[in-house]
């Protein structure tokens, strides 16, 4: 799996393609955004399974 490394100041950040196994780590960030109504695209009560299926719809 390819990854991209970028430098932010003196900090190195690795960016890699998310796979379904990473969604457990993505979910807390994603759910806090939708629960705070910071987006109108997703319903605030969207369930974990619905979000995971949407996130990886085209995998």
Secondary structure by P-SEA (a helix, b strand, c coil): cbbbbbbcccbbbbbbbbcccccccaaaaaaaaaaacccccccccccaaaaaaaaaccc
